[in-house]
């Protein structure tokens, strides 16, 4: 599943280029070992290290590409696929 298709299913279309790039990176990482339904669930599952936000919520509230929430989101995606 590609990032655009996933975001349509989740009901959010990022407005900023950096948001699209982050989504692409995270989806690519998750797709390495998961199927589409797993990736979709991952974006909707609250994570303690994101302040009990879902990854999708973290993407929405992040202020910029260097936001600590996004760094943690990338880390979580890397550990989810291992």
C-alpha positions in Angstrom: 0.0 0.0 0.0 1.3 3.4 -0.9 1.3 6.4 1.3 -1.4 8.3 -0.7 -3.8 5.3 -0.6 -3.2 4.8 3.1 -3.9 8.5 3.9 -7.1 8.4 1.9 -8.2 5.4 3.9 -7.3 7.1 7.1 -9.1 10.3 6.0 -6.1 12.8 6.0 -4.3 14.4 3.2 -1.1 16.3 4.3 -0.8 19.8 3.1 3.0 20.2 3.5 5.7 18.5 1.5 7.6 17.6 4.6 4.5 15.8 5.9 4.3 13.8 2.7 7.9 12.8 2.9 7.6 11.6 6.5 4.6 9.6 5.6 6.5 8.1 2.7 9.4 7.1 4.9 7.2 5.6 7.6 5.1 3.6 5.1 8.1 2.4 3.3 9.6 1.1 6.6 6.3 -0.5 7.7 5.7 -2.1 4.3 9.0 -4.1 4.5 7.4 -6.7 6.8 3.7 -5.9 7.1 0.7 -6.0 4.9 -1.8 -3.2 4.2 -4.1 -3.9 7.1 -1.2 -4.1 9.5 0.1 -0.7 8.3 -3.3 0.9 8.6 -3.8 -0.5 12.1 -0.3 0.7 13.2 -1.3 4.3 12.2 -4.4 4.1 14.4 -2.8 2.4 17.5 -2.0 4.8 20.4 1.7 4.8 21.4 2.9 5.6 24.9 6.1 7.2 23.5 4.0 9.6 21.4 2.2 10.8 24.5 -0.6 8.2 23.9 -1.2 9.7 20.5 -1.7 7.6 17.4 1.0 7.9 14.8 -1.6 9.7 12.6 -2.3 12.2 15.4 1.4 12.7 15.8 1.7 13.6 12.1 -1.1 16.0 12.4 0.2 17.9 15.4 3.9 18.0 14.4 5.1 21.5 13.8 7.9 20.8 11.3 10.2 18.1 10.0 12.5 18.3 13.0 9.7 17.9 15.6 10.6 15.3 18.3 7.3 13.5 17.7 8.4 12.7 14.1 11.8 11.5 15.3 10.0 9.1 17.6 7.5 8.1 14.9 10.4 7.1 12.6 12.0 5.1 15.4 8.7 3.3 16.2 8.3 2.5 12.5 11.8 1.0 12.4 11.1 -1.2 15.4 7.7 -2.2 14.2 9.1 -3.9 11.1 11.9 -5.7 12.9 
